[in-house]
Amino acid sequence: MKRPTIHEKELARLVADLYGHLPTRRVVEELCRMGVIDHRLCKILAVRRKVDDLMAAGHPKIDAMWIASTTMSISFSYVRKCVYHHTDVGI
């Protein structure tokens, strides 16, 4: 695992100072509002995690992708793109 950069450490300190009193969900909402967090990558991460969780529960991969698309109200083609093409999202 790579060591955090000076910039990453400074961002962590800033976030802790500004939002340390808030629950994690609110911190993420604030960072998204500020544009610090890439919403597109977060969505891809959420889709990939949902598919992985469904597969861990015993669903075959295609079924897991279909269930994810239905429960997350997104197209199957978007789920497929997240699973097969967006492999650069670190999960």
PyMOL Python script that loads the backbone (N, CA, C, O; Angstrom):
from pymol import cmd

cmd.read_pdbstr("""\
ATOM      1  N   MET A   1       0.848  -1.179   0.000  1.00  0.00           N
ATOM      2  CA  MET A   1       0.000   0.000   0.000  1.00  0.00           C
ATOM      3  C   MET A   1       0.892   1.240   0.000  1.00  0.00           C
ATOM      4  O   MET A   1       1.866   1.320   0.749  1.00  0.00           O
ATOM      5  N   LYS A   2       0.545   2.199  -0.847  1.00  0.00           N
ATOM      6  CA  LYS A   2       1.382   3.391  -0.939  1.00  0.00           C
ATOM      7  C   LYS A   2       1.157   4.310   0.261  1.00  0.00           C
ATOM      8  O   LYS A   2       0.078   4.348   0.854  1.00  0.00           O
ATOM      9  N   ARG A   3       2.201   5.037   0.590  1.00  0.00           N
ATOM     10  CA  ARG A   3       2.122   5.980   1.696  1.00  0.00           C
ATOM     11  C   ARG A   3       1.391   7.243   1.236  1.00  0.00           C
ATOM     12  O   ARG A   3       1.518   7.649   0.080  1.00  0.00           O
ATOM     13  N   PRO A   4       0.627   7.863   2.139  1.00  0.00           N
ATOM     14  CA  PRO A   4      -0.079   9.091   1.762  1.00  0.00           C
ATOM     15  C   PRO A   4       0.903  10.219   1.439  1.00  0.00           C
ATOM     16  O   PRO A   4       1.952  10.352   2.068  1.00  0.00           O
ATOM     17  N   THR A   5       0.537  11.020   0.451  1.00  0.00           N
ATOM     18  CA  THR A   5       1.357  12.167   0.086  1.00  0.00           C
ATOM     19  C   THR A   5       1.125  13.306   1.079  1.00  0.00           C
ATOM     20  O   THR A   5       0.206  13.255   1.897  1.00  0.00           O
ATOM     21  N   ILE A   6       1.957  14.314   0.994  1.00  0.00           N
ATOM     22  CA  ILE A   6       1.786  15.495   1.848  1.00  0.00           C
ATOM     23  C   ILE A   6       0.415  16.121   1.594  1.00  0.00           C
ATOM     24  O   ILE A   6      -0.258  16.550   2.531  1.00  0.00           O
ATOM     25  N   HIS A   7       0.004  16.171   0.323  1.00  0.00           N
ATOM     26  CA  HIS A   7      -1.289  16.756  -0.019  1.00  0.00           C
ATOM     27  C   HIS A   7      -2.438  15.941   0.569  1.00  0.00           C
ATOM     28  O   HIS A   7      -3.412  16.509   1.063  1.00  0.00           O
ATOM     29  N   GLU A   8      -2.329  14.619   0.519  1.00  0.00           N
ATOM     30  CA  GLU A   8      -3.370  13.762   1.080  1.00  0.00           C
ATOM     31  C   GLU A   8      -3.444  13.929   2.594  1.00  0.00           C
ATOM     32  O   GLU A   8      -4.537  13.961   3.160  1.00  0.00           O
ATOM     33  N   LYS A   9      -2.296  14.037   3.253  1.00  0.00           N
ATOM     34  CA  LYS A   9      -2.281  14.247   4.698  1.00  0.00           C
ATOM     35  C   LYS A   9      -2.911  15.588   5.057  1.00  0.00           C
ATOM     36  O   LYS A   9      -3.660  15.693   6.028  1.00  0.00           O
ATOM     37  N   GLU A  10      -2.600  16.609   4.264  1.00  0.00           N
ATOM     38  CA  GLU A  10      -3.167  17.945   4.516  1.00  0.00           C
ATOM     39  C   GLU A  10      -4.677  17.940   4.307  1.00  0.00           C
ATOM     40  O   GLU A  10      -5.416  18.550   5.080  1.00  0.00           O
ATOM     41  N   LEU A  11      -5.135  17.251   3.262  1.00  0.00           N
ATOM     42  CA  LEU A  11      -6.579  17.147   3.031  1.00  0.00           C
ATOM     43  C   LEU A  11      -7.245  16.431   4.199  1.00  0.00           C
ATOM     44  O   LEU A  11      -8.300  16.866   4.661  1.00  0.00           O
ATOM     45  N   ALA A  12      -6.657  15.349   4.683  1.00  0.00           N
ATOM     46  CA  ALA A  12      -7.217  14.612   5.818  1.00  0.00           C
ATOM     47  C   ALA A  12      -7.298  15.501   7.057  1.00  0.00           C
ATOM     48  O   ALA A  12      -8.290  15.471   7.786  1.00  0.00           O
ATOM     49  N   ARG A  13      -6.239  16.298   7.295  1.00  0.00           N
ATOM     50  CA  ARG A  13      -6.246  17.201   8.445  1.00  0.00           C
ATOM     51  C   ARG A  13      -7.338  18.256   8.302  1.00  0.00           C
ATOM     52  O   ARG A  13      -8.054  18.552   9.259  1.00  0.00           O
ATOM     53  N   LEU A  14      -7.462  18.822   7.102  1.00  0.00           N
ATOM     54  CA  LEU A  14      -8.473  19.837   6.840  1.00  0.00           C
ATOM     55  C   LEU A  14      -9.878  19.289   7.036  1.00  0.00           C
ATOM     56  O   LEU A  14     -10.719  19.931   7.664  1.00  0.00           O
ATOM     57  N   VAL A  15     -10.127  18.109   6.503  1.00  0.00           N
ATOM     58  CA  VAL A  15     -11.448  17.490   6.644  1.00  0.00           C
ATOM     59  C   VAL A  15     -11.750  17.211   8.115  1.00  0.00           C
ATOM     60  O   VAL A  15     -12.862  17.456   8.583  1.00  0.00           O
ATOM     61  N   ALA A  16     -10.765  16.702   8.835  1.00  0.00           N
ATOM     62  CA  ALA A  16     -10.969  16.437  10.264  1.00  0.00           C
ATOM     63  C   ALA A  16     -11.266  17.731  11.022  1.00  0.00           C
ATOM     64  O   ALA A  16     -12.137  17.755  11.891  1.00  0.00           O
ATOM     65  N   ASP A  17     -10.546  18.804  10.696  1.00  0.00           N
ATOM     66  CA  ASP A  17     -10.772  20.091  11.370  1.00  0.00           C
ATOM     67  C   ASP A  17     -12.157  20.648  11.059  1.00  0.00           C
ATOM     68  O   ASP A  17     -12.856  21.124  11.954  1.00  0.00           O
ATOM     69  N   LEU A  18     -12.549  20.587   9.787  1.00  0.00           N
ATOM     70  CA  LEU A  18     -13.814  21.194   9.372  1.00  0.00           C
ATOM     71  C   LEU A  18     -15.035  20.335   9.687  1.00  0.00           C
ATOM     72  O   LEU A  18     -16.081  20.850  10.081  1.00  0.00           O
ATOM     73  N   TYR A  19     -14.893  19.029   9.511  1.00  0.00           N
ATOM     74  CA  TYR A  19     -16.067  18.161   9.558  1.00  0.00           C
ATOM     75  C   TYR A  19     -15.946  17.008  10.541  1.00  0.00           C
ATOM     76  O   TYR A  19     -16.783  16.106  10.531  1.00  0.00           O
ATOM     77  N   GLY A  20     -14.924  17.015  11.391  1.00  0.00           N
ATOM     78  CA  GLY A  20     -14.715  15.913  12.321  1.00  0.00           C
ATOM     79  C   GLY A  20     -15.876  15.657  13.263  1.00  0.00           C
ATOM     80  O   GLY A  20     -16.034  14.546  13.770  1.00  0.00           O
ATOM     81  N   HIS A  21     -16.679  16.663  13.498  1.00  0.00           N
ATOM     82  CA  HIS A  21     -17.815  16.534  14.413  1.00  0.00           C
ATOM     83  C   HIS A  21     -19.039  15.923  13.735  1.00  0.00           C
ATOM     84  O   HIS A  21     -20.005  15.568  14.410  1.00  0.00           O
ATOM     85  N   LEU A  22     -19.007  15.796  12.409  1.00  0.00           N
ATOM     86  CA  LEU A  22     -20.153  15.283  11.664  1.00  0.00           C
ATOM     87  C   LEU A  22     -20.047  13.775  11.455  1.00  0.00           C
ATOM     88  O   LEU A  22     -18.947  13.224  11.452  1.00  0.00           O
ATOM     89  N   PRO A  23     -21.191  13.104  11.280  1.00  0.00           N
ATOM     90  CA  PRO A  23     -21.144  11.686  10.926  1.00  0.00           C
ATOM     91  C   PRO A  23     -20.532  11.505   9.527  1.00  0.00           C
ATOM     92  O   PRO A  23     -20.573  12.423   8.708  1.00  0.00           O
ATOM     93  N   THR A  24     -19.983  10.356   9.266  1.00  0.00           N
ATOM     94  CA  THR A  24     -19.297  10.079   8.003  1.00  0.00           C
ATOM     95  C   THR A  24     -20.167  10.423   6.797  1.00  0.00           C
ATOM     96  O   THR A  24     -19.682  11.016   5.834  1.00  0.00           O
ATOM     97  N   ARG A  25     -21.423  10.062   6.842  1.00  0.00           N
ATOM     98  CA  ARG A  25     -22.327  10.322   5.711  1.00  0.00           C
ATOM     99  C   ARG A  25     -22.377  11.810   5.379  1.00  0.00           C
ATOM    100  O   ARG A  25     -22.337  12.189   4.208  1.00  0.00           O
ATOM    101  N   ARG A  26     -22.464  12.653   6.406  1.00  0.00           N
ATOM    102  CA  ARG A  26     -22.515  14.102   6.184  1.00  0.00           C
ATOM    103  C   ARG A  26     -21.182  14.626   5.660  1.00  0.00           C
ATOM    104  O   ARG A  26     -21.160  15.543   4.839  1.00  0.00           O
ATOM    105  N   VAL A  27     -20.076  14.058   6.123  1.00  0.00           N
ATOM    106  CA  VAL A  27     -18.761  14.470   5.629  1.00  0.00           C
ATOM    107  C   VAL A  27     -18.672  14.192   4.129  1.00  0.00           C
ATOM    108  O   VAL A  27     -18.228  15.044   3.360  1.00  0.00           O
ATOM    109  N   VAL A  28     -19.091  13.012   3.722  1.00  0.00           N
ATOM    110  CA  VAL A  28     -19.052  12.660   2.298  1.00  0.00           C
ATOM    111  C   VAL A  28     -19.960  13.592   1.497  1.00  0.00           C
ATOM    112  O   VAL A  28     -19.584  14.053   0.419  1.00  0.00           O
ATOM    113  N   GLU A  29     -21.145  13.867   2.018  1.00  0.00           N
ATOM    114  CA  GLU A  29     -22.058  14.790   1.330  1.00  0.00           C
ATOM    115  C   GLU A  29     -21.421  16.164   1.155  1.00  0.00           C
ATOM    116  O   GLU A  29     -21.526  16.763   0.085  1.00  0.00           O
ATOM    117  N   GLU A  30     -20.768  16.663   2.183  1.00  0.00           N
ATOM    118  CA  GLU A  30     -20.112  17.973   2.101  1.00  0.00           C
ATOM    119  C   GLU A  30     -18.974  17.961   1.080  1.00  0.00           C
ATOM    120  O   GLU A  30     -18.833  18.900   0.297  1.00  0.00           O
ATOM    121  N   LEU A  31     -18.172  16.910   1.085  1.00  0.00           N
ATOM    122  CA  LEU A  31     -17.058  16.825   0.133  1.00  0.00           C
ATOM    123  C   LEU A  31     -17.573  16.713  -1.306  1.00  0.00           C
ATOM    124  O   LEU A  31     -16.977  17.281  -2.221  1.00  0.00           O
ATOM    125  N   CYS A  32     -18.670  15.986  -1.509  1.00  0.00           N
ATOM    126  CA  CYS A  32     -19.271  15.914  -2.853  1.00  0.00           C
ATOM    127  C   CYS A  32     -19.787  17.286  -3.273  1.00  0.00           C
ATOM    128  O   CYS A  32     -19.597  17.707  -4.414  1.00  0.00           O
ATOM    129  N   ARG A  33     -20.440  17.977  -2.342  1.00  0.00           N
ATOM    130  CA  ARG A  33     -20.977  19.303  -2.649  1.00  0.00           C
ATOM    131  C   ARG A  33     -19.860  20.255  -3.058  1.00  0.00           C
ATOM    132  O   ARG A  33     -20.033  21.075  -3.959  1.00  0.00           O
ATOM    133  N   MET A  34     -18.708  20.139  -2.387  1.00  0.00           N
ATOM    134  CA  MET A  34     -17.570  21.001  -2.688  1.00  0.00           C
ATOM    135  C   MET A  34     -16.861  20.596  -3.986  1.00  0.00           C
ATOM    136  O   MET A  34     -16.066  21.363  -4.530  1.00  0.00           O
ATOM    137  N   GLY A  35     -17.150  19.410  -4.467  1.00  0.00           N
ATOM    138  CA  GLY A  35     -16.493  18.935  -5.681  1.00  0.00           C
ATOM    139  C   GLY A  35     -15.159  18.259  -5.434  1.00  0.00           C
ATOM    140  O   GLY A  35     -14.399  18.021  -6.372  1.00  0.00           O
ATOM    141  N   VAL A  36     -14.869  17.948  -4.183  1.00  0.00           N
ATOM    142  CA  VAL A  36     -13.607  17.295  -3.844  1.00  0.00           C
ATOM    143  C   VAL A  36     -13.644  15.818  -4.226  1.00  0.00           C
ATOM    144  O   VAL A  36     -12.624  15.244  -4.608  1.00  0.00           O
ATOM    145  N   ILE A  37     -14.821  15.207  -4.121  1.00  0.00           N
ATOM    146  CA  ILE A  37     -14.986  13.787  -4.437  1.00  0.00           C
ATOM    147  C   ILE A  37     -15.610  13.662  -5.822  1.00  0.00           C
ATOM    148  O   ILE A  37     -16.565  14.369  -6.145  1.00  0.00           O
ATOM    149  N   ASP A  38     -15.074  12.769  -6.632  1.00  0.00           N
ATOM    150  CA  ASP A  38     -15.574  12.529  -7.980  1.00  0.00           C
ATOM    151  C   ASP A  38     -16.827  11.653  -7.901  1.00  0.00           C
ATOM    152  O   ASP A  38     -16.737  10.451  -7.647  1.00  0.00           O
ATOM    153  N   HIS A  39     -17.984  12.256  -8.118  1.00  0.00           N
ATOM    154  CA  HIS A  39     -19.265  11.565  -8.013  1.00  0.00           C
ATOM    155  C   HIS A  39     -19.349  10.391  -8.977  1.00  0.00           C
ATOM    156  O   HIS A  39     -19.904   9.349  -8.630  1.00  0.00           O
ATOM    157  N   ARG A  40     -18.813  10.540 -10.174  1.00  0.00           N
ATOM    158  CA  ARG A  40     -18.855   9.479 -11.183  1.00  0.00           C
ATOM    159  C   ARG A  40     -18.102   8.246 -10.697  1.00  0.00           C
ATOM    160  O   ARG A  40     -18.595   7.125 -10.828  1.00  0.00           O
ATOM    161  N   LEU A  41     -16.923   8.445 -10.141  1.00  0.00           N
ATOM    162  CA  LEU A  41     -16.154   7.308  -9.637  1.00  0.00           C
ATOM    163  C   LEU A  41     -16.818   6.668  -8.426  1.00  0.00           C
ATOM    164  O   LEU A  41     -16.737   5.453  -8.246  1.00  0.00           O
ATOM    165  N   CYS A  42     -17.470   7.471  -7.598  1.00  0.00           N
ATOM    166  CA  CYS A  42     -18.190   6.917  -6.452  1.00  0.00           C
ATOM    167  C   CYS A  42     -19.342   6.028  -6.907  1.00  0.00           C
ATOM    168  O   CYS A  42     -19.592   4.978  -6.315  1.00  0.00           O
ATOM    169  N   LYS A  43     -20.040   6.447  -7.954  1.00  0.00           N
ATOM    170  CA  LYS A  43     -21.144   5.642  -8.484  1.00  0.00           C
ATOM    171  C   LYS A  43     -20.621   4.328  -9.044  1.00  0.00           C
ATOM    172  O   LYS A  43     -21.216   3.274  -8.817  1.00  0.00           O
ATOM    173  N   ILE A  44     -19.516   4.384  -9.773  1.00  0.00           N
ATOM    174  CA  ILE A  44     -18.911   3.168 -10.317  1.00  0.00           C
ATOM    175  C   ILE A  44     -18.500   2.243  -9.174  1.00  0.00           C
ATOM    176  O   ILE A  44     -18.737   1.036  -9.235  1.00  0.00           O
ATOM    177  N   LEU A  45     -17.896   2.795  -8.150  1.00  0.00           N
ATOM    178  CA  LEU A  45     -17.491   2.015  -6.984  1.00  0.00           C
ATOM    179  C   LEU A  45     -18.693   1.345  -6.336  1.00  0.00           C
ATOM    180  O   LEU A  45     -18.631   0.165  -5.988  1.00  0.00           O
ATOM    181  N   ALA A  46     -19.789   2.086  -6.169  1.00  0.00           N
ATOM    182  CA  ALA A  46     -20.993   1.539  -5.542  1.00  0.00           C
ATOM    183  C   ALA A  46     -21.571   0.396  -6.372  1.00  0.00           C
ATOM    184  O   ALA A  46     -21.998  -0.616  -5.816  1.00  0.00           O
ATOM    185  N   VAL A  47     -21.587   0.546  -7.682  1.00  0.00           N
ATOM    186  CA  VAL A  47     -22.110  -0.511  -8.559  1.00  0.00           C
ATOM    187  C   VAL A  47     -21.235  -1.754  -8.455  1.00  0.00           C
ATOM    188  O   VAL A  47     -21.748  -2.860  -8.285  1.00  0.00           O
ATOM    189  N   ARG A  48     -19.934  -1.583  -8.554  1.00  0.00           N
ATOM    190  CA  ARG A  48     -19.014  -2.724  -8.472  1.00  0.00           C
ATOM    191  C   ARG A  48     -19.131  -3.425  -7.118  1.00  0.00           C
ATOM    192  O   ARG A  48     -19.115  -4.654  -7.055  1.00  0.00           O
ATOM    193  N   ARG A  49     -19.246  -2.658  -6.045  1.00  0.00           N
ATOM    194  CA  ARG A  49     -19.377  -3.241  -4.709  1.00  0.00           C
ATOM    195  C   ARG A  49     -20.685  -4.020  -4.585  1.00  0.00           C
ATOM    196  O   ARG A  49     -20.707  -5.103  -4.001  1.00  0.00           O
ATOM    197  N   LYS A  50     -21.779  -3.473  -5.132  1.00  0.00           N
ATOM    198  CA  LYS A  50     -23.077  -4.161  -5.082  1.00  0.00           C
ATOM    199  C   LYS A  50     -22.995  -5.500  -5.802  1.00  0.00           C
ATOM    200  O   LYS A  50     -23.464  -6.516  -5.288  1.00  0.00           O
ATOM    201  N   VAL A  51     -22.403  -5.504  -6.988  1.00  0.00           N
ATOM    202  CA  VAL A  51     -22.257  -6.752  -7.752  1.00  0.00           C
ATOM    203  C   VAL A  51     -21.390  -7.741  -6.970  1.00  0.00           C
ATOM    204  O   VAL A  51     -21.733  -8.919  -6.870  1.00  0.00           O
ATOM    205  N   ASP A  52     -20.292  -7.279  -6.425  1.00  0.00           N
ATOM    206  CA  ASP A  52     -19.415  -8.151  -5.637  1.00  0.00           C
ATOM    207  C   ASP A  52     -20.152  -8.737  -4.431  1.00  0.00           C
ATOM    208  O   ASP A  52     -20.005  -9.923  -4.134  1.00  0.00           O
ATOM    209  N   ASP A  53     -20.934  -7.925  -3.743  1.00  0.00           N
ATOM    210  CA  ASP A  53     -21.688  -8.400  -2.583  1.00  0.00           C
ATOM    211  C   ASP A  53     -22.716  -9.457  -2.983  1.00  0.00           C
ATOM    212  O   ASP A  53     -22.887 -10.459  -2.289  1.00  0.00           O
ATOM    213  N   LEU A  54     -23.392  -9.228  -4.098  1.00  0.00           N
ATOM    214  CA  LEU A  54     -24.374 -10.203  -4.573  1.00  0.00           C
ATOM    215  C   LEU A  54     -23.703 -11.512  -4.976  1.00  0.00           C
ATOM    216  O   LEU A  54     -24.232 -12.593  -4.719  1.00  0.00           O
ATOM    217  N   MET A  55     -22.538 -11.409  -5.608  1.00  0.00           N
ATOM    218  CA  MET A  55     -21.799 -12.614  -5.970  1.00  0.00           C
ATOM    219  C   MET A  55     -21.335 -13.356  -4.724  1.00  0.00           C
ATOM    220  O   MET A  55     -21.362 -14.586  -4.689  1.00  0.00           O
ATOM    221  N   ALA A  56     -20.913 -12.626  -3.711  1.00  0.00           N
ATOM    222  CA  ALA A  56     -20.480 -13.254  -2.454  1.00  0.00           C
ATOM    223  C   ALA A  56     -21.647 -13.962  -1.764  1.00  0.00           C
ATOM    224  O   ALA A  56     -21.452 -14.919  -1.015  1.00  0.00           O
ATOM    225  N   ALA A  57     -22.864 -13.475  -2.030  1.00  0.00           N
ATOM    226  CA  ALA A  57     -24.060 -14.100  -1.460  1.00  0.00           C
ATOM    227  C   ALA A  57     -24.505 -15.323  -2.264  1.00  0.00           C
ATOM    228  O   ALA A  57     -25.486 -15.977  -1.908  1.00  0.00           O
ATOM    229  N   GLY A  58     -23.782 -15.634  -3.355  1.00  0.00           N
ATOM    230  CA  GLY A  58     -24.073 -16.851  -4.105  1.00  0.00           C
ATOM    231  C   GLY A  58     -24.713 -16.667  -5.469  1.00  0.00           C
ATOM    232  O   GLY A  58     -24.985 -17.650  -6.160  1.00  0.00           O
ATOM    233  N   HIS A  59     -24.957 -15.427  -5.870  1.00  0.00           N
ATOM    234  CA  HIS A  59     -25.549 -15.194  -7.186  1.00  0.00           C
ATOM    235  C   HIS A  59     -24.479 -15.305  -8.268  1.00  0.00           C
ATOM    236  O   HIS A  59     -23.358 -14.833  -8.074  1.00  0.00           O
ATOM    237  N   PRO A  60     -24.806 -15.920  -9.404  1.00  0.00           N
ATOM    238  CA  PRO A  60     -23.867 -15.901 -10.532  1.00  0.00           C
ATOM    239  C   PRO A  60     -23.651 -14.455 -10.993  1.00  0.00           C
ATOM    240  O   PRO A  60     -24.495 -13.593 -10.750  1.00  0.00           O
ATOM    241  N   LYS A  61     -22.539 -14.197 -11.646  1.00  0.00           N
ATOM    242  CA  LYS A  61     -22.147 -12.833 -11.989  1.00  0.00           C
ATOM    243  C   LYS A  61     -23.212 -12.093 -12.808  1.00  0.00           C
ATOM    244  O   LYS A  61     -23.555 -10.956 -12.485  1.00  0.00           O
ATOM    245  N   ILE A  62     -23.732 -12.718 -13.851  1.00  0.00           N
ATOM    246  CA  ILE A  62     -24.731 -12.047 -14.694  1.00  0.00           C
ATOM    247  C   ILE A  62     -25.991 -11.753 -13.889  1.00  0.00           C
ATOM    248  O   ILE A  62     -26.567 -10.671 -14.014  1.00  0.00           O
ATOM    249  N   ASP A  63     -26.427 -12.707 -13.064  1.00  0.00           N
ATOM    250  CA  ASP A  63     -27.596 -12.470 -12.217  1.00  0.00           C
ATOM    251  C   ASP A  63     -27.331 -11.326 -11.233  1.00  0.00           C
ATOM    252  O   ASP A  63     -28.199 -10.482 -11.009  1.00  0.00           O
ATOM    253  N   ALA A  64     -26.140 -11.302 -10.652  1.00  0.00           N
ATOM    254  CA  ALA A  64     -25.785 -10.236  -9.720  1.00  0.00           C
ATOM    255  C   ALA A  64     -25.821  -8.875 -10.422  1.00  0.00           C
ATOM    256  O   ALA A  64     -26.277  -7.885  -9.850  1.00  0.00           O
ATOM    257  N   MET A  65     -25.336  -8.840 -11.662  1.00  0.00           N
ATOM    258  CA  MET A  65     -25.364  -7.583 -12.422  1.00  0.00           C
ATOM    259  C   MET A  65     -26.804  -7.164 -12.706  1.00  0.00           C
ATOM    260  O   MET A  65     -27.132  -5.981 -12.624  1.00  0.00           O
ATOM    261  N   TRP A  66     -27.655  -8.114 -13.036  1.00  0.00           N
ATOM    262  CA  TRP A  66     -29.058  -7.812 -13.318  1.00  0.00           C
ATOM    263  C   TRP A  66     -29.759  -7.309 -12.062  1.00  0.00           C
ATOM    264  O   TRP A  66     -30.492  -6.321 -12.114  1.00  0.00           O
ATOM    265  N   ILE A  67     -29.540  -7.979 -10.937  1.00  0.00           N
ATOM    266  CA  ILE A  67     -30.148  -7.560  -9.673  1.00  0.00           C
ATOM    267  C   ILE A  67     -29.666  -6.158  -9.295  1.00  0.00           C
ATOM    268  O   ILE A  67     -30.455  -5.323  -8.852  1.00  0.00           O
ATOM    269  N   ALA A  68     -28.372  -5.910  -9.471  1.00  0.00           N
ATOM    270  CA  ALA A  68     -27.827  -4.582  -9.156  1.00  0.00           C
ATOM    271  C   ALA A  68     -28.489  -3.513 -10.015  1.00  0.00           C
ATOM    272  O   ALA A  68     -28.839  -2.443  -9.518  1.00  0.00           O
ATOM    273  N   SER A  69     -28.662  -3.797 -11.297  1.00  0.00           N
ATOM    274  CA  SER A  69     -29.277  -2.794 -12.169  1.00  0.00           C
ATOM    275  C   SER A  69     -30.711  -2.504 -11.746  1.00  0.00           C
ATOM    276  O   SER A  69     -31.160  -1.359 -11.796  1.00  0.00           O
ATOM    277  N   THR A  70     -31.422  -3.537 -11.331  1.00  0.00           N
ATOM    278  CA  THR A  70     -32.814  -3.369 -10.911  1.00  0.00           C
ATOM    279  C   THR A  70     -32.913  -2.631  -9.581  1.00  0.00           C
ATOM    280  O   THR A  70     -33.692  -1.688  -9.445  1.00  0.00           O
ATOM    281  N   THR A  71     -32.127  -3.058  -8.606  1.00  0.00           N
ATOM    282  CA  THR A  71     -32.248  -2.454  -7.272  1.00  0.00           C
ATOM    283  C   THR A  71     -31.669  -1.044  -7.212  1.00  0.00           C
ATOM    284  O   THR A  71     -32.071  -0.237  -6.373  1.00  0.00           O
ATOM    285  N   MET A  72     -30.713  -0.748  -8.115  1.00  0.00           N
ATOM    286  CA  MET A  72     -30.112   0.584  -8.111  1.00  0.00           C
ATOM    287  C   MET A  72     -30.747   1.514  -9.148  1.00  0.00           C
ATOM    288  O   MET A  72     -30.341   2.667  -9.291  1.00  0.00           O
ATOM    289  N   SER A  73     -31.743   1.003  -9.867  1.00  0.00           N
ATOM    290  CA  SER A  73     -32.468   1.780 -10.890  1.00  0.00           C
ATOM    291  C   SER A  73     -31.529   2.362 -11.942  1.00  0.00           C
ATOM    292  O   SER A  73     -31.599   3.545 -12.274  1.00  0.00           O
ATOM    293  N   ILE A  74     -30.655   1.511 -12.456  1.00  0.00           N
ATOM    294  CA  ILE A  74     -29.751   1.896 -13.530  1.00  0.00           C
ATOM    295  C   ILE A  74     -29.800   0.810 -14.604  1.00  0.00           C
ATOM    296  O   ILE A  74     -30.252  -0.305 -14.343  1.00  0.00           O
ATOM    297  N   SER A  75     -29.346   1.130 -15.779  1.00  0.00           N
ATOM    298  CA  SER A  75     -29.417   0.167 -16.869  1.00  0.00           C
ATOM    299  C   SER A  75     -28.406  -0.959 -16.690  1.00  0.00           C
ATOM    300  O   SER A  75     -27.350  -0.784 -16.082  1.00  0.00           O
ATOM    301  N   PHE A  76     -28.763  -2.123 -17.239  1.00  0.00           N
ATOM    302  CA  PHE A  76     -27.847  -3.255 -17.196  1.00  0.00           C
ATOM    303  C   PHE A  76     -26.568  -2.918 -17.951  1.00  0.00           C
ATOM    304  O   PHE A  76     -25.484  -3.340 -17.546  1.00  0.00           O
ATOM    305  N   SER A  77     -26.677  -2.169 -19.035  1.00  0.00           N
ATOM    306  CA  SER A  77     -25.480  -1.828 -19.809  1.00  0.00           C
ATOM    307  C   SER A  77     -24.531  -0.942 -18.991  1.00  0.00           C
ATOM    308  O   SER A  77     -23.313  -1.050 -19.135  1.00  0.00           O
ATOM    309  N   TYR A  78     -25.072  -0.073 -18.142  1.00  0.00           N
ATOM    310  CA  TYR A  78     -24.212   0.739 -17.283  1.00  0.00           C
ATOM    311  C   TYR A  78     -23.504  -0.142 -16.253  1.00  0.00           C
ATOM    312  O   TYR A  78     -22.314   0.036 -15.992  1.00  0.00           O
ATOM    313  N   VAL A  79     -24.240  -1.092 -15.667  1.00  0.00           N
ATOM    314  CA  VAL A  79     -23.634  -2.020 -14.707  1.00  0.00           C
ATOM    315  C   VAL A  79     -22.518  -2.806 -15.391  1.00  0.00           C
ATOM    316  O   VAL A  79     -21.426  -2.954 -14.842  1.00  0.00           O
ATOM    317  N   ARG A  80     -22.799  -3.308 -16.592  1.00  0.00           N
ATOM    318  CA  ARG A  80     -21.796  -4.068 -17.343  1.00  0.00           C
ATOM    319  C   ARG A  80     -20.553  -3.219 -17.591  1.00  0.00           C
ATOM    320  O   ARG A  80     -19.428  -3.699 -17.455  1.00  0.00           O
ATOM    321  N   LYS A  81     -20.760  -1.963 -17.953  1.00  0.00           N
ATOM    322  CA  LYS A  81     -19.642  -1.050 -18.183  1.00  0.00           C
ATOM    323  C   LYS A  81     -18.829  -0.855 -16.902  1.00  0.00           C
ATOM    324  O   LYS A  81     -17.599  -0.845 -16.939  1.00  0.00           O
ATOM    325  N   CYS A  82     -19.513  -0.703 -15.781  1.00  0.00           N
ATOM    326  CA  CYS A  82     -18.820  -0.528 -14.497  1.00  0.00           C
ATOM    327  C   CYS A  82     -17.999  -1.762 -14.139  1.00  0.00           C
ATOM    328  O   CYS A  82     -16.886  -1.645 -13.628  1.00  0.00           O
ATOM    329  N   VAL A  83     -18.543  -2.931 -14.406  1.00  0.00           N
ATOM    330  CA  VAL A  83     -17.884  -4.170 -14.019  1.00  0.00           C
ATOM    331  C   VAL A  83     -16.724  -4.507 -14.944  1.00  0.00           C
ATOM    332  O   VAL A  83     -15.659  -4.913 -14.479  1.00  0.00           O
ATOM    333  N   TYR A  84     -16.920  -4.342 -16.248  1.00  0.00           N
ATOM    334  CA  TYR A  84     -15.918  -4.809 -17.200  1.00  0.00           C
ATOM    335  C   TYR A  84     -14.964  -3.738 -17.715  1.00  0.00           C
ATOM    336  O   TYR A  84     -13.839  -4.054 -18.104  1.00  0.00           O
ATOM    337  N   HIS A  85     -15.391  -2.486 -17.726  1.00  0.00           N
ATOM    338  CA  HIS A  85     -14.559  -1.452 -18.334  1.00  0.00           C
ATOM    339  C   HIS A  85     -13.907  -0.511 -17.329  1.00  0.00           C
ATOM    340  O   HIS A  85     -12.826   0.018 -17.586  1.00  0.00           O
ATOM    341  N   HIS A  86     -14.549  -0.301 -16.200  1.00  0.00           N
ATOM    342  CA  HIS A  86     -13.995   0.617 -15.199  1.00  0.00           C
ATOM    343  C   HIS A  86     -13.243  -0.174 -14.139  1.00  0.00           C
ATOM    344  O   HIS A  86     -13.650  -0.226 -12.978  1.00  0.00           O
ATOM    345  N   THR A  87     -12.144  -0.785 -14.552  1.00  0.00           N
ATOM    346  CA  THR A  87     -11.370  -1.598 -13.616  1.00  0.00           C
ATOM    347  C   THR A  87     -10.351  -0.769 -12.852  1.00  0.00           C
ATOM    348  O   THR A  87      -9.638  -1.297 -11.999  1.00  0.00           O
ATOM    349  N   ASP A  88     -10.275   0.533 -13.151  1.00  0.00           N
ATOM    350  CA  ASP A  88      -9.306   1.403 -12.483  1.00  0.00           C
ATOM    351  C   ASP A  88      -9.821   1.935 -11.141  1.00  0.00           C
ATOM    352  O   ASP A  88      -9.084   2.614 -10.426  1.00  0.00           O
ATOM    353  N   VAL A  89     -11.073   1.635 -10.794  1.00  0.00           N
ATOM    354  CA  VAL A  89     -11.631   2.083  -9.517  1.00  0.00           C
ATOM    355  C   VAL A  89     -11.137   1.139  -8.448  1.00  0.00           C
ATOM    356  O   VAL A  89     -11.397  -0.062  -8.508  1.00  0.00           O
ATOM    357  N   GLY A  90     -10.429   1.666  -7.473  1.00  0.00           N
ATOM    358  CA  GLY A  90      -9.747   0.827  -6.494  1.00  0.00           C
ATOM    359  C   GLY A  90     -10.630   0.217  -5.418  1.00  0.00           C
ATOM    360  O   GLY A  90     -10.819   0.810  -4.355  1.00  0.00           O
ATOM    361  N   ILE A  91     -11.161  -0.947  -5.686  1.00  0.00           N
ATOM    362  CA  ILE A  91     -11.867  -1.688  -4.640  1.00  0.00           C
ATOM    363  C   ILE A  91     -11.277  -3.067  -4.531  1.00  0.00           C
ATOM    364  O   ILE A  91     -11.723  -3.866  -3.708  1.00  0.00           O
TER     365      ILE A  91
END
""", "prot")
cmd.dss("prot")
cmd.show_as("cartoon", "prot")
cmd.util.cbc("prot")
cmd.orient("prot")
